[in-house]
Amino acid sequence: MSTAAQTPLHGQPDLQAALHGRRFDAVVIGGSAGGVDAMAALLPVLPVGWTLPVFCILHVPADRDSRLAELFNDRLPLPVREAVDKETIVPGTVYFAGSGYHLSVENDFTFSLSCEPPVHFARPAIDVLMESAAEAYGAGLAGILLTGANQDGADGMAHIRACGGFTVVQEPGSAQVPTMPLAAIHRHDPDLILPLAGIAALLPMLENVKS
Amino acid sequence: MSKPPSDTDIELRMLVEAVYLKYNYDFRDYTGASQKRRVLAAMKSMNCDTVSNLQAKVMHDAGAFSQLLQFLTIPVTEMFRDPEYYLAIRQQVVPFLKTYPSLKIWVAGCSTGEEVYSLAILLHEEGLLERSLIYATDINPESLDAARRGVMPLERMRLYTENYQRAGGTRAFSDYYTAAYGGALFERALVENVTFADHSLATDSVFAETHFISCSNVMIYFNRRLQNRVLGLFHESLCHRGFLGLGSKESIDFSSYAERFEPLARRERLFRKVGA
């Protein structure tokens, strides 16, 4: 009955096993209520020289500009920007979805914005970003879903999995608001369910996985 | 890293090609992800289990095409959406517009008219509406009909009133509409000088010289090639030093016209045609 085995450090061999044979081209991370804090704990683990693009999406109010990209740009050693319509995705860059528009990844690895109706009351919606990124990257996409108070992201995570990608859900008990992780776990069978510290241990490993 | 196209992607390309050949609506240069979502929504609503079935239906039934068109175009908008945009027009474009004895304004991709009525109210309050001719164009005949009617959902009025006030509105917003036909019917005088017309940014050419073009949240649905075509049309239509307004997240940086417009209000995406 060792509790030490449950700490993130000792969990790492399992993470390696879970990632065996995987090779990723991009990471998408979604969250809602409590998500800013969770991302503030998570994103700083990305090391200097990190090469994958990371797409971050939080539910932000539609009627004012999001300052998330600025906020995180000051905290990370990597370039952090708000995703711009028709922009070509640059490796090693962390992108945030801006307010008031859905963000999609196109098959030619550019971004596009749209004003389609909100999904689960959200625009930008996590489902929209994850589903489009899954279509573009297929098995090369890793999806991470964090704390949140609604169902958005569940369909997106399921679609990532259906396209051959890898999904990680924050362990609901460790989430500030468990609704979103619970909905995703209910909707599909994720590759991993981890507390935030576990996701923080996993994230840097996504880049160097070998087949 | 790039994947071969999925069956659905292949079918989508065939669908837009068929629509173009049969009905002369050109969706071939629309961006993929949002168009795919809208076609999938149309499939569901029209009881087709594949895009190919949807294509067959649309090919042989013009009524089915007009149903599909309601999905392919994006009639989701609101009055004074992005109030800062209208405030910037009021503060930074109107003073120039006031120097012209008569004005021609083009609302490109006017959808169901929210942007047209918003601009008409702004121009009215600035004393410009009476000497303005506004062209409001769209490819969707049903949207144009709705725009002509000018009846908006009553339950939206609270949001629109807030937007209007943030946009620098100087009156009571309720002065502009009356409750009628189960909605808010906007003053006919607002659109007396508006010409609603069918015009495609993808296939049609310039029809008038204009002083100001407003086209928000239309070009985001176009790929770079089509965005470039549209900016070319706008450049051709605008008079010397004319004004162009785009949606708050739209960029002309990737276009070959980037150098031919100068930013007037960067955040609000207001541009001015660079002199020759």
Interface residues (C-beta under 8 A of the other chain):
Chain A: D25 D65 V84 D85 K86 E87 G98 G100 Y101 H102 S104 V105 E106 N107 D108 F109 S112 L113 S114 C115 E116 P117 V128 S132 E135 A136 Y137 G138 G140
Chain B: M1 S2 K3 P5 S6 D9 T31 G32 A33 S34 K36 R37 R38 I74 V76 T77 D82 N217 I220 Y221 N223 R224 Q227 S248 K249 E250 S251 D253 F254 R267
